């Protein structure tokens, strides 16, 4: 539940910033967010496939999750 609360807080802040941006800045922000989401989806899919650990995707995903867990404790 705490992760969802953090997520909602960050999304509200991002939307507030987005509304105040120029159309050009909004377009850049949209492209950035889409690229990050696509990268995370690809990472999850690679980590789940057989041999995903050999590509480093599984290890990278674990490190990201550990970093998230460490951040949540602070």
C-alpha positions in Angstrom: 0.0 0.0 0.0 2.9 2.4 0.8 4.3 2.0 -2.7 1.0 2.9 -4.2 0.8 6.0 -2.0 4.3 7.0 -3.2 3.4 6.4 -6.8 0.2 8.5 -6.5 2.1 11.3 -4.9 4.7 11.3 -7.6 2.1 11.1 -10.4 0.2 14.0 -9.0 3.4 16.1 -8.9 4.3 15.1 -12.4 0.8 16.0 -13.7 1.0 19.4 -11.9 4.3 20.1 -13.6 3.0 18.8 -17.0 0.0 21.2 -16.9 2.4 24.2 -16.5 4.6 23.2 -19.4 4.6 24.6 -22.9 3.3 22.3 -25.6 6.9 21.6 -26.7 7.9 20.6 -23.2 4.8 18.5 -22.9 5.7 16.6 -26.0 9.2 16.0 -24.7 7.9 14.8 -21.3 5.5 12.5 -23.0 8.2 10.9 -25.1 10.5 10.6 -22.1 7.8 8.8 -20.1 6.8 6.5 -22.9 10.5 5.6 -23.5 11.0 4.8 -19.8 7.8 2.7 -19.6 8.8 0.7 -22.7 12.3 0.1 -21.3 10.9 -1.2 -18.1 8.4 -3.5 -19.9 11.3 -4.8 -22.1 13.5 -5.4 -19.0 10.7 -7.4 -17.2 10.1 -9.5 -20.3 13.8 -10.2 -20.8 14.2 -11.1 -17.2 11.3 -13.6 -17.3 12.4 -15.4 -20.5 14.6 -18.5 -20.3 18.2 -17.3 -20.3 17.2 -13.9 -19.1 19.7 -14.1 -16.2 22.5 -14.6 -18.7 21.7 -11.3 -20.4 22.0 -9.5 -17.2 18.4 -8.4 -17.2 17.5 -10.5 -14.2 20.4 -9.1 -12.2 19.6 -5.6 -13.2 16.0 -6.0 -12.3 17.0 -7.4 -8.9 19.3 -4.5 -8.2 16.5 -2.0 -9.1 14.2 -3.8 -6.8 16.8 -3.8 -4.0 17.4 -0.1 -4.5 13.6 0.5 -4.4 13.4 -1.5 -1.1 16.3 0.4 0.4 14.7 3.8 -0.6 11.4 2.7 0.9 13.0 2.1 4.3 14.4 5.7 4.5 
